[in-house]
Amino acid sequence: ALAERFERFDVLLAPTLRTLPPRPDQLWNSEGGFKYTIAKQFSLAQIPAVSVPFTERDGLPVSAQLLAPQFEDRTAIVAAGLVERLGEWSHEP
């Protein structure tokens, strides 16, 4: 499915977490793994993903991740830099 998306788009934008960032005591599940990230599936698919701070909600930072086609790490990094500059996080209050 990702390969089909990359036929139409150079990069994809996705949330880094499913929810607002958790408190430190909420980070690990009972099996000892990080339970909030959705990046794991992209790593398994060998898709480069770069997470960048983007905005803030309820006093917590919210990030986005940029995904690029397999072996296009540079594309993901360049796109992440552009999105980071556009996000609310990069602006002075």
N, C-alpha and C positions, 0 to 999 in steps of 0.2 A: 504494500500500500504506500509506503514512503517513496519507493522508487517512482511510482506513478505521480506522486505529488511533485517530485523534483523534476519531472518532465515539463511541468508548467511553471514552477517557481524556483528561483535560485536559492532561497533560504525560507525556512519556516519559523514562525514565532510561536512559542508555547510558554505556558506558565512553568516556573521552576518547581513550585510546590502546589499541591491541591488546595491548600488553605493558607491563611496567614501563617507566618513563621511560628513554630511551637516554642514553648519555654524549654530551656535546657533539659529539664527532667522528663520531657515528653519525647525526646529525640529517638530513643531506642526502643524497639519492640522486645518482646520476651525472648526472641531468638538471637538478640544481640545485633540486629541489623537496623539500618536507618529506615524508618517506615514512612516518611513523609515525601520523599523525593519521587518524581516521575521520570528522572533522567536515566534510571537504570535500564529501562527498555531501549533507549537510544544507544547506550553503551553496548548492550548485547547485539544490537543490529549494526554495530560499527559505524554509527552516524556521529560525526563530530557535533558536540553541543557546547555552547558557551553561555554561562549564566551571568547576567549583569543586573545591578540594582536599577530599578526603574521608577518606582514611586513609593509612597508611604501611606499606610492605612492604620488607623488607630494607634499611631506612634510606632508602628513596626515597619521595617523595610520590606518591600515587595519586589521580587526580581522576575525577570523574564529570561527565557533561554532561546538562543538562535541555533537552529539546526541547519546543517548543510549536507549535501550529498557525500557519500562515502569517499574518503581521501581528500575532501575539500576543506581541510582544517582552516586554511588561510581565509577562505570565503566566510566561514563561521566567525572567525575573529574580527575581520573587517566589518561585517554586518553588526556584530555585537557592539563594536565601538560606535557605530552610527546610532544604534538604538539607545545606547547609554547616554549619548549627548542629547538625544531628543527627549529623554525621560524627565519627569519632574525631579528625580533624585539629583540630577546634575545642576539644577538651578538653585541659585541663592534664595533663601527665604525672604 
